[in-house]
Amino acid sequence: MKYGLNINEKAELDFVSLGALVHRLDPGIIPFRKATQCQIHVSGGEFNCAANLADCFELKTGIATAMVDYPIGDLIAERVKAMGVKPFYKHFKHNGVNGPNMATVYSDRGYGVRAPVVFYNRSNEAAAQLKPGNFNWDEIFAGGVRWFHSGGIFAALSETTGEVMIEGMQAAKAAGAIVSFDLNYRAKLWNIWGGQEKAQSVIRRIMKHVDVLVGNEEDLQLGLGIKGPQVTAKSRLDPAIFFGMITETVDLYPQIKVIATTLREVHSTNHHSWGAVAWINGSTFQSPTCELNVYDRVGGGDGFASGFFYGLLSGESEQEAINLGWAHGALLTTFPGDTTMATIEQVKAFAKGGSARIQR
């Protein structure tokens, strides 16, 4: 046992996530009200982790999700396949008019003093219609699974998605997997059907099954109702507030062995200071800090989580695991889109203090 976690050495699947697949329309630095063209990125907080771990870190990963049989679904499914992620789809038929749909995220990149603007069309979203019994977990986990992951965005989609997540987590635990959860608190999504009070009641039930938690101090406050301690952070890169909230979190959920988050100070849309911290089985660890020239910030947090999970799954030292997450998250902000284009060699080199010198 390492990190207080009993991680399986081998299984048919290293990592399975449960969540919604979405497509993100990206007009670059042009705001949508003036856009004439967009790039299409396939995304989803849970999918991003599975895709990063498959494509960059060469693990065997899968995703359990909704898929609509229409051209947008085909486009998304093609990208899932290209990233090397094994799909476990609950299929829905599209009626040709109003759905059910694969959700759309709209996000320009902003520039300089102008922040990115993000909004959604999740109307009649297929993933929100997922309910317990839609996935045959015994079949999905039949060859063994080492790690199961989901997040707060999926839990927020409807009254049934949190129940699907709890069902998946229970089945994963029975199969011997580590369970991770990214709090990812999104007030806009929760406000549609219950607000913060409902969010906390759902998330607290989910938390009883979680071994590894990802979330910043705001997520802990809003998603779990944990009050921040009376400490003042010197800057956004000071982990004092985050570490101050760990004790109460672990008192409430003593089975949790790992809690981690990124630290980001935004100087402008394209210039961030970037770090990460983790509490692992009673000890605290902090990554180096670097200055990022950001090309596309979307997916950076998922980039951190997947690099960090890889470190833990690979049995690296605690410091190396947090450094791998930090390095991969940093690199991810240099690419367009929400999923990785980095190689494992690039991540390891940067984690060791590599630089942007040309590689010949």
Secondary structure, DSSP 8 states (H G I E B T S, - for coil): -BTTB---S--SBSEEEE---EEEEE-TTS-GGG-S--EEEEE-HHHHHHHHHHHTT---EEEEEEEEESHHHHHHHHHHHHTTEEEEEEEEE--SSS-SB-EEEEE---BTTB---EEEE-TTBGGGG--TTSS-HHHHTTT-BSEEEEEHHHHTS-TTHHHHHHHHHHHHHHTT-EEEEE----HHHHHTTTHHHHHHHHHHHHHTT-SEEE--HHHHHHHH-----S---SSTT-THHHHHHHHHHHHH-TT--EEEEEEEEEEETTEEEEEEEEEETTEEEE---EEEE-S--TTHHHHHHHHHHHHHHTT--HHHHHHHHHHHHHHHTTSSSSS----HHHHHHHHTT-------
